[in-house]
Amino acid sequence: MPSFRRLNPEEVAALRARNARAVDLSEYREFLQDLAPGDGGEIALGAGDERRTVKRRLTTAANRMNKKLRYRRSTDDVLRFEVQSVGP
């Protein structure tokens, strides 16, 4: 049976502070800035880079710029994608 407990205001504030940490996507946005539909890009992953993390950040940056990406097959240390047109 689960155990339930109400959080005090300090604990709730700590939860909000943890969720408020935003990742700096400026490098991703700068890269995507000049790419138009039909253009493609490639990202070479470094030793400490997680493929899923880089892909998620790139997709998030693209979405915020009203761009849609389609990822293409590539090796484990490279991400390749194409910018697609966004609907009306």
GIGIJO-V503800 format. One record per backbone hydrogen bond with DSSP energy under -1.0 kcal/mol. NH is the residue of the N-H (numbers start at 1). CO is the residue of the C=O. Records with the same first field share a line. If there is no record, write none. Layout:
NH: CO, CO
This chain:
12: 8
13: 9
14: 10
15: 11
16: 12
17: 13
18: 14
19: 15
20: 16
29: 25
30: 26
31: 27
32: 28
33: 29
35: 32
38: 83
39: 36
41: 81
43: 79
45: 77
49: 46
54: 50
55: 51
56: 52
57: 53
58: 54
59: 55
60: 56
61: 57
62: 58
63: 59
64: 60
66: 63
67: 62
70: 82
72: 80
78: 75
79: 43
81: 41
82: 70
83: 39
84: 68
